Amino acid sequence: MAQATLVKRGAYHDSVALLTLARALRGRAGVRDAAVVMGTPANRDLLAQAGLLTEEAGTATPNDLVIVVEAETPAVAQAAAAAAEPLLARSTPGGDGGRRPPPRTIAGAIRRMPEANLALISVPGAFAAAEARAALAAGLNVMLWSDNVSLRDEVALKHDALERGLLLMGPDCGTAYLAAVALGFANAVPSGRVGAVAASGTGLQEVATLLAGRGHGLSHAIGVGGRDMSEEVGGLMTLAALDLLGEDAATELIVVIGKPPAPAVGRRIRGKLATIGKPVVVCLLGRDVAAGTDGPVTTVATLEDAALAVDAALAGAPWRPRVFSVADVAGRISEARRGLAPGQSSVLGLYAGGTLAHESLLILEPLLGPVASNLTGGKGRHRVIDLGADEFTVGRAHPMLDPTTRVEMIGGAGEQADLAVLLLDVVLGHGAAADPAGDIAPALEAARGAARARGRGLAVVASVVGTARDPQGLAAQVARLEAAGAWVLPSNAQAARAAAGIAGGEAILAALLHPGAHA
């Protein structure tokens, strides 16, 4: 293998343009990998982890653009690096000379759009806090998409926002809805009576789309960032968001989505929920969740149950958790098991959504035993991998945009002798890939074919987060996966349980379908 490097000094470009370029370079014949990033310390560290930190790339500063190509020969690597500059020029706003270039500062953007009341900030984490402070000082609410923002800056920014009566959503806030306006990775869902507070992007998307499927919409959904409920941050934005939704006339019911808070923060949140004056559904994904209703608060253990509990509350009906909602689960699981060879009993989860991966891990472990994951560092025969983690996204877009890493890992699945089930999520909506099911379907077909060639089966179990109104179309995406041999379940929780039933055998299937559990 050979590597070629191009460092352009003082050449800042939008991250979406860089990620699009990196994907185009990886698609060239003979190119094994490519990274196109700004030369921040964090990005240089990630390049090093990926084996792409060349000597020249190591000299880059945060203001420099770094392009590293790894290819089969030096000539191919050099040609790909040389092709990057014209490709980048064509993908940059104003690069064709026919459009007005975008503003370069918050102040410039406000001059162009004085009526704006929100800034979405997506710059390298080292610079994000300064931009967020400028936006707050200008009276703008902030959706802070950037990650790698220090904990100290997060706390300071949230105190600043609260003093000004503004929202600071994030850091690492990927999804929000304000007054029915979708922000970031977001699905096409109707406006409605449900307000959400979410420390999880794909968790919010799952709940919102399941609610949409039952005819319910969102008033607002406020993302707070994954660390907001930590002891250090203290739930600052969660508590503020609950106050806002409690006072909002359009919000009849509130749902809270995330992972378990720090104990002291959890007590403050529970105290707020008890006095907010509206029914609340709480889904904080953790082990040993005590599901049930206590006064106005209903606690659930899965994202699907959150949607079902909201549906029941709005209808004035009782709620109870369910295991499966599809017909003949036992038959489908038995059919999948008949295709397996002796020794096939493990599950591999390859996830684009971090919260969906976390939920699957929580469902699989009590049924199958320890699960290895980059989410927890645990060890086990079964694996659940969050492909949106930093180690998989250096120089490339999030897996909801760029399927390259997942396609590569699916490609190796058919060669794993003990693998029984490949477990997947597909996330639709604004900001996601144009055809995410189509992107991975050929790899699924190839992996199943490779397993058959070795005398084995390979079950593919999936769920799709989306709605009929999403640009990709829910029905079309489900059909494409099914055509590739996948069993598509109505929710991530049901998909994880189905995977456990296929891999775990009759005892697990009996536990899942115990009388009274199936609804």
N, C-alpha and C positions, 0 to 999 in steps of 0.2 A: 504494500500500500504506500501511496505517496500523498503528501499534504502540500497545499498551496495557501498562502496567506496574503490578504490585502488589508491594510490599515489606512483608512481615510481620516486624516487629522481634522478635527473641528467640523465633523459632518454628522449632525444629529438628524435622525429620521424616526418617524412614528413606528412604534413597535409592531403594529399590524402589518405595515409595509415590509418591515424586516422579516417577519415570520412568513409572510407570503413569498418573499424572495427565497428564503431558505428552503421552503418546500419545493419551489421551482427548480432550484439547483440540485436537490436530492433526486429529482425526477430525471435528470440527464443521464444518458447512458454512461456506465462506468463509474458513476459517483456513488460512493458508499455512504458518506454522511457529509453534512454541511451545516455550519452555524453562522448566523448573521446577527450580531448583537452589538450594543454599545459597550465600550470597554470599562464598565464599572468593576470594582473589586469583586462584587458578588457574581457578575457574569464571568469574570476571569476564573474564579473558583469553579464555577460550573463547567467551563471549558476544560479545565484541568481534570475534573472528574470524568469527563467524557473522552479524555485523551486527545483533545483538540487544541490545547494551549501551546501553540508553537512559540518559539523564542520571540518572534516579531509581535505576535498577539500579546505576549506578556508585557510589552512596552506601552500598550494602549492606555489612555486615560479615559475617564467617564465621558469626555466630549468627543471621543474618537469612535468611528464605526469600524468594527472588526468583522472580516469575512474569512472563514477558514473552510477549506474544502478538502475532504479526504477521498481519494479515488484510486482506481486500479493502477494507473500509471502517472508519472509526473506531467505528461502532456495533457492528459484528461483533466487533472487537477488544475493546472494553469489555465486551460481553456475555460473551465467553469468559473474560476475566480474572475477572469477577464470579462466574462459575460455578465457578471453581477451588476456592474455599473450601469450599462444601458437598461437592463431590466428594472433596476431600482429607479432610474429616472422616469421610466414610463409609469411606474406605480405610485409616484409621489404627486400629491395635489399640486397643480401648477407646473408639473414637469413637462406637460405638452404645450405650455405657453398660452393655453386657451381659457384657463380658469384663474380667478383671483386667488392668490396664495392665502393660506389660513393665517390667522393672527398667531404671533409667536409668544405672547404673554397673556396672563389673565386680564390685565388692564386693557390690552388691545382687543381682546374678545368682548369685554364689556362695552367698549366704545362702539363696536360693530353691532352688538345686541344688548342694548341697555335694559330691555325688558326681562332679560334672563334672571332666574332665581335659583339656578342650580349649576354647579360645575362638576363634570365627571373628569377625574384626574387619573391618567394612566401614563406615568413616567417612571423611570427607575426609582426604586425605593429610597435611594440616597437623596433624591431631590423632591420626593413627593410631599414631605411634610412642609417644606417651604412654599410649594404651590398651594397646598391646602390652607396654610395660614393666610396667604394672599387672598384666596377666594373667600374665606370666612370674614376677613377684614373688609371685603367689598360687599358684605351682606348676602353672600351666596351660600345656600346649602351645598354640601359636598358629598358626592359619591366617590370614595377613594378606592379605585380599582387596584391600585398598586399594592404589591406585597413588599416584604423586606423593609417595612417601616418600623423603626425601633419602638419598643414598648413605652419608653419614656415619651417619645413624640406622640404616640397614640393617646396616652392619658392627657397630655397637655392640649392636644387638638380638641379632644372631646370636652374638656373643661371650657376651652375657649368658645366652642360652638354653643354649649349650654348657656354660658353667660350672655351670648348674643341672641339666644332664642332660635338657634339653627340646628340642623341635623349634620352630623359627621358620620356618614355610613361607611364602615370599613375600619381599618385597611383590609385589603383583599376581599372587597365586597363585589361579587360578580353579578348579582341579580337584585333588582328592586322594582317596585311598581309604586308610583306616586300619582294619585288622582287618575288612576287607570292608564298612566303612561309607563310603558315597559322600558326598563333601563338595563343595559348589559346583556348577558345571556338570559333571555326571557321568552316565555311562550306567549302565544296569542290567546289570552284568556279574557272572559268578559269582565266588565265592572260589576260590582255587587256589594254584598253586605258584610263580607268577611275581611277583617284587618289582620295582618300578619306581622310578627316580629321575628326575624330570622337571622341566626348566626351561621347560616348554611345556604349556599347558592342552589345546588342541585336538590337539596332537601326541600327548599321553598318551591322549586320548579315541580317536583314530584307531587307535593300537596296541592299546588295551584292547578295542575293539569287534572288530577283526580277529582278535585272539586268542580272544575269546568265540565268534566264528563258527567257530573250529576246536576248540572244546571246552575252552579253557584259561581259567583265572581268575587273579585277583590275590590275593596275600597282603596286600601293602600297596603303595601308590603314593604316594610322598612328593614333593610339589611343593616346589621350592626357590626359585622366582622367577627371572625372566629374566636378572638381573644376577649371579646367584650365581657363575657361572664366569668372571666378569670378573677382571682383574688386581686391581682395588681390593677386591673381596669375597674373592677367593682360593679360591673353591669351598668355603667353610666348611661350608655345609649339605649340599652334595653329598657331601663326604668323610664327614661325620657320618652321613648317610643310608646310605651304602654300608657303614659299620661296623655300623649297626643291622640292615640286611638280611643282612649276612654272618653275624651272630650269630643270626638268626631261624630257628628250626627249621622253620617252615612255608614258608620261601622256598628253593626249589631252584635257581632261576636268576634272574639280575638283568638288567634292561634299562635302559639310560641313554638319555634322550631330551632333545634340546636343540639349540642351535646351537654352532658350534665355540668352545671355551674359549680364554682367553688362553694363549699358549704355555707359560708357567711353570705355570699352573693345570692345563693339559692333561697336563703331565708328572707332576704329583702325582696326578692322577686315574688315569692309566695305571699308575703305580706301585702304587696301591691295588688296581686291578683285577687286576693280575698276582698278587697275594698274598692275595686275598680268600677263595680256596678254593672258589669256585663258578663255574660258567660264566657269562659275561657277554656280552650283545649291546649294542653301542654304536651309536646312531644320532644323530650330531651333524651336523645338516644344513648342509652347506657345499659349496663348489666343490672339485672334484678330490679327492673322498673315495676313498681306496684301500680298496676293499671286499675282505674276505678274513678268514681266521682265523689268529690267532697265539696258540698255546697255548690258554688258557681264554677268550680274548677274540675275538669275531667282530665285525667292523666292517661296517656296511651304509650305503647311501647314501639310502635312502628309508624312510618310516614303514612302508609295506607290507612291505618287505624285513626290517624289524626283527621284525614279527610272524611272518613265514615262517621267519626264522632261529631264533627262539625255538621255534617248532613243530618244526623239524628237530632242534634240540638236545634237546628233551624226548623226542623219539622215537628219539634216537640215530642219526639219519640225516644225511647230508651236506646242506649248503645251497648253493643257487646263486641268484643274482638272476634275476628274470624280467621281461619287458616287459608282456605281457598274459596274462590267464588266461581270457578270454572267446573264444567261437568266432567265426570269420569277421570278424575285425577289418578285414582288407583290404576285404571287401565292404561293411561298414558305412561305412568311411571313404570309399570310392569313391562310394557312394550319396549321402553328404552333400555331397561335392564336386560331384556332377552338378547339385545344386540351386543352386549359387553362380553369380553373374554374373561376367564379367570384372572384375578389379580387387579382388574380395573375397578378402583374404588375411591379415587381421589377427585377433588374439585379444584379447578383453577378459575378464579374470578379475575377478569381483566376489565377494569372500570375506568370510564371517563369521568364519572362523578365521584368526588371524594366522600361525600356524605352517604351516597348509595353504597359505596364499597364498605364504609364503616357499618352501615345497617346490616349488610349481608354477613359480615364477620360476626356480628352479635347474634345473628340467627343461626349461622352454621355451627359455631363452637359448642353450644349446649347439645346439639344433635350429633355432631361428628367428632368432636374433640378438638385439640389445639389447631389453630389456623395460623400459618406464617403470613406476615403482612408487613409492608413498608409503613403501614399506619401505626403499628404497635411494636414492631421488632420481634414479635413472637415467632416461635418455631412450630412446625407441624407438617404433616403430609399434605394437608390441604393448603392452598394459597389464595389470598385475595390481594390484588395489587391495585393501588391508586396510581393510574398512569398520568395524572395531572400533577404529581409531586415533582419537585425541582429536578430530581435526578433524571427525569424523563423528558424534561421540557427545555433543556439548554439548547438555544438556537432554533427551537421549533415551537410551533403554536401549541396551545392546549389541545389535548386529544379530542375535544369536541369540535375542533377545527381541522386538525391534522391527524389522520389515522395511521401515520407511518409506523410508529412504535407498536401500536396494537396489532396492525397487520403482520408485522414481523414476528410478534409473539404468538399470534394465532398460527402462523406458518409452522412453528415448532411444536404445536400442540399434538398434531397427529403422530408424532414420533415418540411421545411419552408413553411408555408401556403401561403405567398404572393409572393414567388419566381416564376418568369415566365421564366427567362433565366439564364443559367449558361454559362459564357463567358470565353474561355480558349485560351491559346497559347501553342503550342508544338514546341520546338526548337531542331533541329537536328544538326549534324555536329560532328567534332572531339572534343573530350572532353565531349560531352553530353552522356546521358544514351544510352545503346545499343538498347532499344526499348521503347522510352518514351510514344508513343501512347498505346502500349500494357500494360505499367505500370498503366495507368489511366483508360483504357477502361472498365475493370470489375467494377470499382467504378462508372463509368458513367451509365452502365447498371443497377447496383443496385439502384442508386439514382432515375433513371427514373421509375424503378419498384416500389420503395417505394412511389413515388408520385402517380402512378396509383392506388396503393392499398388504397390510401386516397382519390380517386376520383378526382385527379388533373393531369395535364400534367406538363412536364418539358422540355423546349426546351434547347438543347445544341448547342451552336454556337462556332466554333473554327477556328483558322488559324494555318498553319504549316509553320515555317521558315526552309526552307531546299531546297536541290537540288536532282536531280536524282543520282548524284555522291556521295552523302553523305553516310557514312557507313550504316545508317538505311534505306535509300531508301525513297524518298519523296512519290512515289505512294503507296508503301506498308503502310506507316504511315497514309496517308489520308484514305486509304481503311479500316484500322483498326478502326479509329475513326468513319467513316461512318457506319461500321457494328455495332458499339455501339450506334448508333442513333444520331450522331452529324451531323450538317450541317457545312461543311468545306468550308470556303470562301478563295479566292485567296490572301488576305492580312489581316493584323490586322485591318486596317481602315475599310475595308468592313465588317469584322466580327462585329466590334463595332456598325456600322450603322445598320446591320441586327438585332442585339440584341435590339437596340433602337426601331426599327420598330415593333418587336414582343411584346415588353413590353409596348410600348407607344400608340399603337392603330392606327386608321385610320388617325388621324391628323398628327401624326409623319410620317407615311408612305407616305402621300401626300406631306409633306414637303421634304422628301428625294427624291421622284420621281417627283418633280415639272418639268413641261416641260422645256427642255433645260439643266437640271442637269444630266440626265442619258445619258451616252455615251456608 
